[in-house]
Every structure is written in structure tokens, then in C-alpha cells.
Amino acid sequence: MKSIASLLSAAALGAVVLLSPTVAHAAVNYVALGDSYASGVGTRTYIADSGSCQRSVKAYPYLDAARLGANLTFVACSGARVADVTANQLSAVTSAANRITVQVGGNDAGFSSVITECAKPAWLGDCTTAINNATATINNTIPGRLNGLYASIKSRASSAHVIVVGYPRLFNGTDCNAGTFFSPDEMTRLNETANLLNSKIAAAASAAGFAFVNPTSAFIGHSVCGNPEWINGLSNPVSESYHPNVTGQAQYANLVAPSLK
């Protein structure tokens, strides 16, 4: 039979356990903003009610939200430019958001039209002019647009951890797709243009105090015609072309995940 002292001791211990405050873990409220690279175009599987925005459960925001057990507000949309994010997506950012990813700028640079022009035979297209125009826009216009967007994000969710996501180079130096005519020099210049865009995005992110995730190194050897290929080449439908495939989005998720913690 237990002594009165031991019973009292056990009761006291139980009282301490009952009265000790539990540690509350704040909910992770994650808002994903951006363009087709953020929405998951290229994965060929889309959420039915996302319509033309083509949001996918294979996209990195969806994958990383599942890892975190986060409440995801997924508003990235195919074709979005900085102005579209401001007009159509920014309302999703509130003071409740504590994680935000934003990936935008490629459409402002006109990458889709540049790729289309450069994919033509030299006698039919004018790749040089297309790249020069994109470079001018990246240098002279996009930084101001990004500065404005990032300031708006900060004003709406001042305590959120914001991660800005960059773009990979599209080419490994080989064009293995029937129907495209990229020369080695054109592929080099297109990769350099992607580097330039990333540098401007990174600078704007740094100025805003945001983190920047650069996928360039991870995707080397895995771009179009890579082994394995993480970015689609010319595809059917054509909208899937030159976007990360399912494996590419999974790799993006691996790159972004550490910054979301």
C-alpha cells in the first residue's frame, strides 16, 4: 500500500503537469504569388477551378505547403506580369500571412515571345533584336516594377518572411527538338539574359530585405535536352514548352523549402 506521502507527491506532480502552459505553435499561413513558373505550368496536371491560371498540385508552392503543414493561399497565375500580380493577386496578402513566395518578371521581359522568335530559322526570325529588347526592358523597366511590388507586399504583411524566386537557364548548349532552330550563340545569349533577369530580381529582393532563391546552379545539366530534363522543350500543347516539368517543380520545391522554415 502506498504511503500518504507518496500519494501526495504524485498528486502534486499531476497538478504541475495540468497547470503547466502548453507551447503554442503559430499557424503557417503561406501565400504563393507569381507567374506560370510558380503556378506549375509544364506539369500537365492542373486544378480544375484554376482555369487559365493553370495552378497545379505538382507546383512547388503546393509541395512545400504540404511539407510545412501550411495553410496555402495559392494565387499564382499563368501569364502574370508584375502589374497582374499587383492587380489580381496582392489582395491575398494580409497581415495574417507569415510566409510569402513571389516569382515574377519573366513575362515582363517577354521571354515567351523572345523564345518563339529565337526558335525560328535564322532567315525567318530576328533573335538578336528580340534579345536586345528584352535586355533593355530588364535593365531599365523591370527593377522599378519589382521595387513597387515588393514595397506593396511589405506594407501589407510587414512581419512575413518573403522569399523571391528566380528563373533557371533554359539551355544546356544543345537543341535536340525537331521544329526549333536555336543556334549555340542564341542559346548562350538567352542563358545570359536569364542571368541578367535573376541579377535584377535578386537586387530588388535584397533592397526590400527579402530572401532570394536562385535555381541556376541546381538546374545546370537539367535544362532543355538535359539528362534528365527538368525543363520541357518544345511541347504539345505549346504552352507547356520551356517550363519546369514535374521533376523540375519538385526540384524547385527542394530549393525553396529551406527558406520557408
Secondary structure, 3 states (H helix, E strand, C coil): CCCHHHHHHHHHHHHHHHHCCCCCCCCCEEEEEECHHHHCCCCCCCCHHHHHHCCCCCCHHHHHHHHHCCEEEECCCCCCCHHHHHHHHHHHCCCCCCEEEEECCCCCCCHHHHHHHHCCCCCCCCHHHHHHHHHHHHHHCHHHHHHHHHHHHHHHCCCCEEEEECCCCCECCCCCCCCCCCCHHHHHHHHHHHHHHHHHHHHHHHHHCCEEECCHHHHCCCCECCCCCCECCCCCCHHHCCCECHHHHHHHHHHHHHHHC
